[in-house]
Amino acid sequence: MVDKLQRKLSRMEAKAVAVTEEQAQVIASLQQQVATSSQSPVNKIKEMPEVAKYFKLLSMGLPPDQVKMKMQLAGVDPNLLDTPDAPSAKLADDQGAGAAISPTAPAPAPEVPPEYVKYFKLLKMGMPLEQVKLKASADGLDPSKLDNPPPPLASAPTPEDPPEIAKYKKLLKMGMPLAQVQLKMQAEGLNPALLDGGNTTPSNSNSNSNSNGGPAAKLDLNQLLKKTSSMKKDETASAALPKKDSVKPNVDMRALFWTRIPVNVVQSTVWSSLSDTSVSLEPFDLEWMFRKANPASTVDKDSNEKKKKDSAAVLLLDSKTQQNVGIALARFKLSPSDVKAGLLAMDQTAISVDHLSSLIALAPTLEEQDLLKNYDGPVHVLGAVEKFFLEMLSIPRYTQRIKCFRFSLQFEHRVLEIQAQVDTLSAATDQIADSAKFRRILETVLAIGNYMNGGTARGGAYGFKLDALAKLHTVRGIDSKVTLMHYLARHLEQFQPDLIAFVKEVPHVTEAKRLSLDQIKADINVCNSELAMLQGQVHASKNTADAADQFYAKMAPFAQEAADVMDDVTKEFGAVEAAFTDLVGSFGEDARKFGAMDFFTILDEFTTELKKAFRANQSKELATVWDSTAKARDAAILALREKLSAETAKALYGSVISTLNHRCRQLNVDAPAMVDMFKVQSRKYGSGELSAAQFCDFIVTQYGAKVAVEILPNCAKLLSDPAKRQQLQATVDAHKDSWEATTVPLFADPIANANAAAEKDGVVPIDKKVVLRVQDITPVVGDEARQLQRAILESIHAVFQGDAGQVKLFTANTRKFGNHQMPAKEFYAYLIGTFDGDFVARLVPDLARLLDDAEKRHALLQALCESAPGWQRFAGRTT
């Protein structure tokens, strides 16, 4: 039974579709008739489609000369701009045509020779006419033919779709599938075949003229569509479900928002087998739980009338614009006429910066302006937003005016803000550039870093990037409480306390770190750009005839003053930018990558952490750390003094043995045996078999007091036992003066000494001729030698009384003697002939102490000894 009903329903639907297609053909033919029928003539030239867009460009502020040039390139008479309100018949008269211009029947375009087509294309692409003519002339063509380009072909108007069909075609354009659109049309009772209307052949029963040859009658397509829809409903009425009664609850209920299935579609769905009447509900519970809260019992009559009035207003703008502009107008508390009067008079008391900012943000777009300007209906029926915009658009160059007005109100504040930022950066740059203390701190940091990085690829640096300053407080020591910044602060406090004042010499660094040169430059560029717009608007409003318009009177002098101020600000900023670039470059940084914000942020962080480190070093916690560090340093120094390196000990031991060997040669004794005896006695003292006094007596007895004074301090240094070392040093210090007083004379009689020793031992004295034997003088080296040489030269200068020639001669003879170019006797003869004998007796031993060669020393002393007066003076004898 169900299958039979479905087949019957299909046949009925096919029949309805056939009827609808036939009527669609009728609709298409009628659309063609309406499209080709005569239209009402255009009343004014500015309303014609060919010319309207150029008047639109004029309303947007484009200069008339440029608009006329565009009209000439497009083949439209530019003189039409001068008579916008003239009737359309004037266009035909100007072009030499007798009939009025009809936009649906354009005049045929003149034929363009093929060789000129490409040049007209270049003109359409925007290339200047003179250049195109020059190119045509170069190609051997007549450039004068380019002066009259062919007008563009006017496209035939397309017939408008009926409202019932237009919305479905719009859905197709939005991307909705065709099947869904057709299903929706079917649910609304329309034939889906109407989407293809206009492609069918018109019916013969409809002609373009009546029997009398008059114009075709104008048919109502909407009425025809309604008729078609009713015919379809009549055909399918027998298959449609009856209207379902709606149950009305006892109270107002909350809504359940759903989409109903169309009645004519229910039969083919599962809903055809379902019925809500079989469901038992408890109405009271449903009403109690889902009733509307606090329903309004009465409605104010005036409020209803106002809502009806508002709903009847004509709204040209979209709802979002209506809402935003409506909120802004409510805050203004000014009528549109008051706002207009304030803008024309440039009244700062009536129009504030906030008002202008809102007007700029909510200014109508070009499309909205066209929509409002082309509205020709009564103004009183428009909405409040539309009325406000119409009032504002009556102001010449409304958008540019409000921007210029706001710029004039904000100019002083913006310039002062830029000037303050430039001054801060200038002061901070000068403070860093002029700070000698900062450079000395960098020098200290460089020394610390090179010492820490010694032996690595990072060591041996001549400088470092400034970002390392911000890392000092992150480098922690063995004790995690101490950082490298704490060490730097303590070092400066102990050894360079004057550098601590650096942090007070750069007070503007903290403010400068928040500023950016790029942002300041952008702000200056924005001000210059808005100033250029203001200057253009001042020039455009120079000849304004409206007495209420005070734009030119107030903005012209302001524009001149603002231009002078911006020139000064730009110059000052350029100077600061150059100074900062030089400063950053002086530290080895690139100003293009290392901006002012980065530079001063690092310096501010460094100074802040340095001050924190100074304060932290005064705390008890870090004071304990520094005290323990000082104790460790003292212990290390003491250990270094007590424990010599192997190289130093070897040098000291070699010096002691060399002195002993030299002494043995002087005494003509067996040097190896005497050295071995010294080693044996040294070991005995080290093992405790001999006391310090006994060891000292042995050295003095065997080698003499002078040798003892020279080698015993070094022997003490070679001892590893601190107690033994201290005992020996104390014994030497106690007897040193007595040993120096009893030192054997430099010159002695060895034979006499030998005979005295022999008599003491009971041996027969030596009976030989007495020969004078010269005792050696120990040479001086190092600082002692330099001091002795300086003392000799000072005494020579004093004797010669500053005679440079005599001093030079003495220096030359002394050098010759030292280089084996002059014998000792000849050199001594020069000394005796030049100086007093007493002076020579004191000078020769000092010169001998400066000689490393023992033979030269002996020869010089021998020459002195051979001179009786010299010997007596040297030996301390007097005549």
PERAFEN-V364704 format. One record per backbone hydrogen bond with DSSP energy under -0.5 kcal/mol. CO is the residue of the C=O (numbers start at 1). NH is the residue of the N-H. Records with the same first field share a line. If there is no record, write none. Layout:
CO=NH ; NH
//
This chain:
1=5
2=6
3=7
4=8
5=9
6=10
7=11
8=12
9=13
10=14
11=15
12=16
13=17
14=18
15=19
16=20
17=21
18=22
19=23
20=24
21=25
22=26
23=27
24=28
25=29
26=30
27=31
28=32
29=33
30=34
31=35
32=36
33=37
42=88
43=88
44=47
45=48
48=51 ; 52
49=53
51=54 ; 55
52=56
53=57
54=58
55=59
56=60
57=62
58=61
63=67
64=68
65=69
66=70
67=71
68=72
69=73
70=74
71=76
72=75
74=152
77=80
78=81
79=82
80=83
83=86
84=46
86=45
87=90
88=91 ; 92
89=93
90=94
91=95
92=97
93=96
102=105
113=116 ; 117
114=117 ; 118
116=120
117=121
118=122
119=123
120=124
121=125
122=127
123=126
128=132
129=133
130=134
131=135
132=136
133=137
134=138
135=139
136=141
137=140
141=143
142=145
143=146
144=147
145=148
147=149
162=165 ; 166
163=167
165=168 ; 169
166=170
167=171
168=172
169=173
170=174
171=176
172=175
177=181
178=182
179=183
180=184
181=185
182=186
183=187
184=188
185=190
186=189
190=192
191=194
192=195
193=196
194=197
196=199
203=206
205=207
208=216
210=213
214=210
217=219
219=221
220=224
221=225
222=226
223=227
224=228
225=229
226=230
227=231
228=232
229=233
230=234
231=235
232=236
233=237
236=239 ; 240
237=240
247=249
252=292
255=257
256=258
258=260
262=265 ; 266
263=266 ; 267
265=268
266=269 ; 272
269=272
270=273
271=274
275=278
276=279
279=281
281=283
282=286
283=287
284=288
285=289
286=290
287=291
290=254
300=304
301=305
302=306
303=307
304=308
305=309
306=310
307=311
308=312
310=313
313=315
314=316 ; 383
318=322
319=323
320=324
321=325
322=326
323=327
324=328
325=329
326=330
327=331
328=332
329=333
335=339
336=340
337=341
338=342
339=343
340=344
341=345
342=346 ; 347
344=550
346=348
347=351
350=352
352=356
353=357
354=358
355=359
356=360
357=361
358=362
360=363
365=369
366=370
367=371
368=372
369=373
370=374
372=375
379=382
381=314
383=387
384=388
385=389
386=390
387=391
388=392
389=393
390=394
392=395
395=398
397=401
398=402
399=403
400=404
401=405
402=406
403=407
404=408
405=409
406=410
407=411
410=414
411=415
412=416
413=417
414=418
415=419
416=420
417=421
418=422
419=423
420=424
421=425
422=426
423=427
424=428
425=429
426=430
427=431
428=432
429=433
430=434
431=435
432=435
434=436
435=439
436=440
437=441
438=442
439=443
440=444
441=445
442=446
443=447
444=448
445=449
446=450
447=451
448=452
449=453
451=454
453=456 ; 459
456=459
465=468
466=469
467=470
468=471 ; 472
469=472
471=474 ; 475
472=475 ; 484 ; 485
474=476
475=484
478=480
479=477 ; 482
482=477
483=487
484=488
485=489
486=490
487=491
488=492
489=493
490=494
491=495 ; 496
492=496
496=499
497=500
498=501
499=502
500=503
501=504 ; 505
502=505 ; 506
506=509
508=512
509=513
511=514
512=515
516=520
517=521
518=522
519=523
520=524
521=525
522=526
523=527
524=528
525=529
526=530
527=531
528=532
529=533
530=534
531=535
532=536
533=537
534=538
535=539
536=540
537=541
539=542
541=544
546=549
548=550
550=554
551=555
552=556
554=558
555=559
556=560
557=561
558=562
559=563
560=564
561=565
562=566
563=567
564=568
565=569
566=570
567=571
568=572
569=573
570=574
571=575
572=576
573=577
574=578
575=579
576=580
577=581
578=582
579=583
580=584
581=585
582=586
583=587
584=587 ; 589
585=588
589=591
590=593 ; 594
593=595
595=599
596=600
597=601
598=602
599=603
600=604
601=605
602=606
603=607
604=608
605=609
606=610
607=611
608=612
609=613
610=614
611=615
612=616
613=617
614=618
615=618
616=619
619=623
620=624
621=625
622=626
623=627
624=628
625=629
626=630
627=631
628=632
629=633
630=634
631=635
632=636
633=637
634=638
635=639
636=640
637=641
638=642
639=643
642=644
645=649
646=650
647=651
648=652
649=653
650=654
651=655
652=656
653=657
654=658
655=659
656=660
657=661
658=662
659=663
660=664
661=665
662=666
663=667
664=668 ; 669
665=668
669=671
670=674
671=675
672=676
673=677
674=678
675=679
676=680
677=681
678=682
679=683
680=684
681=685
682=686
683=687
684=688 ; 689 ; 690
685=688
691=695
692=696
693=697
694=698
695=699
696=700
697=701
698=702
699=703 ; 704
700=704
704=708
705=709
706=710
707=711
708=712
711=715
712=716
713=717
714=718
715=719
716=719
720=722
721=725
722=726
723=727
724=728
725=729
726=730
727=731
728=732
729=733
730=734
731=735
732=736
735=739
736=740
737=741
738=742
740=743
746=748 ; 775
748=750 ; 773
749=753
750=754
751=755
752=756
753=757
754=758
755=759
756=760
757=761
758=762 ; 763
759=762
766=768
773=748 ; 775
781=784 ; 785
782=786
783=787
784=788
785=789
786=790
787=791
788=792
789=793
790=794
791=795
792=796
793=797
794=798
795=799
796=800
797=801 ; 802
800=803
802=804
803=807
804=808
805=809
806=810
807=811
808=812
809=813
810=814
811=815
812=816
813=817
814=818
815=819
816=821 ; 822
817=820
823=827
824=828
825=829
826=830
827=831
828=832
829=833
830=834
831=835
836=840
837=841
838=842
839=843
840=844
841=845
842=846
843=847
844=848
845=849
846=850
847=850
848=851
849=780
852=854
853=857
854=858
855=859
856=860
857=861
858=862
859=863
860=864
861=865
862=866
864=867
866=868
867=871
868=872
869=873
870=874
871=875
872=876 ; 877
873=876
//
